[in-house]
């Protein structure tokens, strides 16, 4: 479903988005909320009172509720989220652009031999023949006969 231009736009936009967020976190480091947890043990409950199944951790969520803008909240994401954010934005933006570009281009159907047979069978069952012929070449007579023979053989084995 993706076209080359949509894939390139998705890749470039995912890279730019991830670089902007990471650069923003570096540049505006002093202006971002302090998300570090306290390392003090003051106020902690004695560890002898708990077994290995119950632990109590104090929560420090004051930095979440101080009315920061959306931009500050996005830039203050932990760096561990950057790869996931980059991947998801690349896929979503690439698909959207591919679908938009596909509306304005006459794309040749993909030869059936380039698609895995199990995937092709799934697509044949899920999508209509009319829709399939728009983006996958129609099967040859030889392929149709082979499919019918295998269908009859499986029906014979099931009886």
Phi, psi and omega in degrees: 000336180277146172251167185299317182295319179296322178295318179294318179295317178298316179296314181296316182291322177296319178294315180297316180298314180295319178294321178297317181292316181291321177294321177297322178294327179283315184291316184261029184304321182288335183268351181280153180295147179282113183255008183284138177279153178289143179258001181287147177261007180295132180085001178283148178280148180300129184295340181290342182281345184250145171267186185287353183263341181239128176223143178242126178243128177290144182256134178244089183247016181298327183289343181280333190251032182257018172073033178288157179287167180299320180299317180295322179293322180289316182292333181273016174297150176290143181300341178292342179273346185302312180298319179295318178297318178296317180295312182295316180294324178297313182294311184295311182293322177298317178294317180298312180294323178297317179294320178294314180293329181296330179294331186255002182238152174263100185264134179287144177294149180281135176298139183299332182290345180274352183250139180300135181305317177298322178293320178298316178298320178297313179298321179297324180283323186278313185262155178288158180298323180299315180290319181298320182292344177287326184235357173228136179303144177295147181292148177283167180300323180297317178294322179295315180297320179296319179294319179294320178297317180291326178293318179293323179295319179291324178295321178296319181290330180283339181277000000 
